Amino acid sequence: MSTGTSWGVIYGVGVGPGDPGLLTVRAVEVLQHAGAVLAPAPRRGGESLALSIARAHLPAGCDVHTAHFPMTERRDELREAWDEAAALLLRLAAAGAPVAFITLGDAMLYSTWSYLLSAVLRLAPDADVRTVPGVTAMSACAAAVGRPLAEGREPLLIWPDEPPADAGGLLGLAPNVVFMKAGRHLPALAAAAERAGAEAVAVRRASQADQACTTDLSAWSADREYFTTVLMHRAGDGAPHGAPQPALDSEEDRA
């Protein structure tokens, strides 16, 4: 399949963690000019959180579609879903207007968009495909609890799925660890933080109307909410809140 110069641009747009107010100006600009939008949905024909965030900015007559991506580790099933969605994006772009695939958080961090991007370019190497970054869930979590993700020269480790048996051991690699999709693992993370003497806070549905936060992870032991993130910090690291940290503003500082 190949495209021509009259085809519309295909955008991957990160729409942020949930609060429509966290859409970037660039994301709004793209959405307002989109001829068609494709949004992920947890079930075929189901509601899409990404679409609910973006809907107010879609122009009248925008052609809206949803796609279901199976929660499976089977690569053949996933590739079939990615290829199907990529082919749909190309068909929609053939109308000539810009087309957007919208995704929660940032489009290039653990996002389905990265797979669709590859699939679109495999099917149509000359397609005009662009990415609009978005606010990440972990950024929204840090803002919600008033704790930085990292300071100064501290490294940050992101753990995207089931944590290891001794999750606290990850603090030996970095003083700050973000555990994504942590709702099913809160008891284990609470125990790991206690053993490591670490500070930990859980944020559920960050930036959304029903956002909740707790430092008592065990209190949410029955919680299996998918949109739960845990921020863990090795106690004693970093400067006290408000104390200055050396900035990396020049090549001399980076040397």
C-alpha positions in Angstrom: 0.0 0.0 0.0 1.3 3.5 -0.8 0.1 7.0 -0.2 0.0 10.1 -2.3 0.7 13.7 -1.5 -3.1 14.4 -1.2 -3.4 12.1 1.8 -3.9 13.5 5.3 -1.3 13.5 8.0 -1.6 10.7 10.5 -1.0 11.9 14.1 -0.4 9.9 17.3 -1.7 12.2 20.0 -1.1 11.8 23.7 -4.1 13.2 25.6 -2.7 13.0 29.1 -3.8 11.0 32.2 -7.5 12.0 32.4 -8.1 15.7 33.1 -9.0 17.4 29.8 -7.3 20.5 31.1 -4.0 18.7 30.8 -4.3 18.4 27.0 -1.4 20.3 25.4 -2.1 23.3 23.1 -0.6 21.3 20.2 -2.9 18.3 20.9 -5.9 20.6 20.9 -4.8 22.2 17.6 -4.5 18.8 16.0 -7.8 17.5 17.3 -9.6 20.6 16.2 -8.6 20.0 12.6 -9.0 16.2 12.5 -11.2 14.7 9.8 -11.2 11.4 11.7 -10.1 10.1 15.1 -9.4 6.5 16.2 -9.5 5.9 20.0 -8.6 2.7 21.9 -11.4 1.0 23.9 -11.1 -1.7 26.6 -13.9 -3.7 24.8 -15.2 -3.8 21.3 -17.8 -1.1 21.1 -17.0 0.0 24.6 -16.4 3.5 26.0 -13.0 5.1 25.5 -11.4 7.2 28.3 -9.1 8.8 25.7 -12.1 9.7 23.6 -13.9 11.3 26.6 -10.9 13.5 27.2 -10.6 14.6 23.6 -14.2 14.8 22.5 -14.9 18.4 23.4 -12.2 19.5 20.9 -13.3 17.4 17.9 -14.8 19.4 15.1 -18.4 18.9 13.9 -18.6 16.0 11.5 -15.4 14.4 12.7 -15.5 10.7 11.9 -14.9 8.9 15.2 -13.9 5.2 15.5 -12.8 3.0 18.3 -10.4 0.0 18.3 -10.0 -2.8 20.8 -6.5 -4.1 21.5 -6.5 -7.4 23.3 -4.8 -7.7 26.7 -2.6 -10.6 25.7 1.0 -11.6 25.4 0.4 -13.5 22.2 2.3 -11.5 19.6 0.3 -12.8 16.7 -3.0 -11.6 18.1 -1.4 -8.2 19.0 0.1 -7.8 15.6 -3.2 -8.6 13.9 -4.9 -5.9 16.0 -2.1 -3.3 15.3 -2.2 -4.0 11.5 -6.0 -3.8 11.4 -5.9 -0.4 13.2 -3.0 0.8 11.0 -4.9 -0.1 7.9 -8.0 1.8 9.2 -5.9 4.9 9.8 -4.6 4.7 6.3 -8.1 4.4 4.8 -9.3 7.3 6.9 -6.2 9.4 5.8 -7.1 8.7 2.2 -9.9 11.2 2.5 -7.3 14.0 2.6 -7.9 15.4 6.1 -5.7 14.9 9.1 -6.3 11.8 11.1 -5.5 11.2 14.8 -5.0 8.2 16.9 -5.5 9.3 20.5 -3.9 7.6 23.5 -3.7 8.1 27.2 -0.6 9.7 28.7 2.3 10.2 26.4 2.2 8.7 22.9 5.8 7.4 23.1 5.8 5.9 26.6 4.4 2.3 26.9 1.8 3.3 24.3 0.0 1.4 21.7 0.8 4.2 19.3 4.4 3.1 19.1 3.3 -0.2 17.6 0.7 1.5 15.3 3.4 3.9 14.1 5.6 0.9 13.0 2.6 -0.8 11.4 1.5 2.2 9.4 5.0 2.7 8.1 5.3 -1.0 7.3 2.1 -0.8 5.2 2.8 2.7 3.7 6.5 3.7 4.1 5.8 7.1 2.5 2.9 8.0 4.8 3.3 11.3 6.7 3.1 10.2 10.3 3.8 12.6 13.3 3.6 12.3 17.1 2.2 14.8 19.6 3.6 14.2 23.1 1.3 14.3 26.2 1.4 14.6 30.0 2.3 11.2 31.6 0.4 9.6 34.4 3.5 9.6 36.6 3.8 13.4 36.2 0.2 13.8 37.2 0.8 11.6 40.2 3.9 13.5 41.3 1.9 16.8 41.0 -1.0 15.3 42.9 1.1 14.4 46.0 3.5 17.3 45.8 6.6 15.0 45.5 9.1 15.3 42.7 9.8 12.3 40.6 13.5 13.0 40.9 15.7 15.9 41.9 19.2 17.1 40.8 21.2 14.2 39.4 19.0 11.4 40.9 18.1 8.7 38.4 14.5 7.5 38.0 13.4 3.9 37.3 10.1 3.1 35.7 8.7 -0.4 36.3 5.8 -1.0 33.9 4.2 -4.3 35.1 4.4 -6.9 37.9 7.2 -5.9 40.3 9.9 -8.4 41.2 9.6 -10.4 44.4 11.8 -8.0 46.3 10.6 -4.7 44.7 12.5 -2.7 47.3 15.7 -4.1 45.8 15.1 -1.8 42.8 16.0 1.1 45.1 19.5 -0.1 44.9 19.5 0.8 41.2 17.8 4.2 41.6 16.5 6.1 44.6 13.2 6.8 42.8 11.0 4.1 41.3 7.6 4.4 39.6 5.5 1.3 39.6 2.8 1.5 36.9 -0.4 -0.6 36.8 0.2 -1.3 40.5 -3.4 -1.9 41.7 -2.9 -5.7 41.8 0.4 -5.4 43.6 -0.2 -3.0 46.5 0.3 -5.5 49.4 3.6 -6.7 47.9 4.7 -3.1 47.4 3.7 -2.0 50.9 5.8 -4.9 52.3 8.7 -4.1 50.1 8.7 -0.4 51.1 8.5 -1.3 54.8 11.5 -3.7 54.5 13.5 -1.1 52.6 12.6 1.7 54.9 11.4 3.6 51.8 8.7 6.2 51.3 5.8 5.2 49.1 2.6 6.8 47.9 -0.1 5.3 45.7 -2.2 7.4 43.4 -5.4 6.1 41.9 -6.8 7.6 38.6 -4.5 10.6 38.7 -6.0 13.9 37.6 -9.5 12.4 37.2 -12.5 13.5 39.1 -12.3 10.5 41.5 -8.5 10.8 42.1 -7.3 9.4 45.4 -3.9 9.2 47.1 -2.6 7.3 50.1 0.7 6.6 51.9 -0.9 3.5 53.5 -0.7 1.1 50.6 -2.0 -1.8 52.7 -5.3 0.2 53.1 -5.9 -0.4 49.4 -5.0 -4.1 49.5 -8.3 -5.1 47.9 -7.9 -2.5 45.2 -7.2 -3.9 41.7 -7.8 -0.6 39.9 -5.7 -0.6 36.7 -5.0 3.1 36.8 -3.0 3.0 40.1 0.6 4.2 40.2 3.0 3.9 43.2 5.9 6.3 43.6 8.6 4.9 45.9 11.6 6.8 47.2 14.7 5.6 49.1 14.5 7.4 52.4 17.4 9.7 53.2 18.2 10.5 49.5 17.9 13.9 48.0 17.6 17.3 49.6 14.9 18.3 52.0 11.9 19.8 50.3 12.7 23.3 49.0 16.5 22.9 49.3 18.4 23.7 46.1 19.9 21.0 44.0 22.7 21.4 41.4 21.2 22.1 38.0 22.4 20.6 34.8 22.2 23.8 32.7 25.5 23.8 30.9 28.0 21.5 29.2 30.4 22.1 32.1 27.8 20.8 34.5 27.3 17.7 32.4 31.0 16.9 32.1 
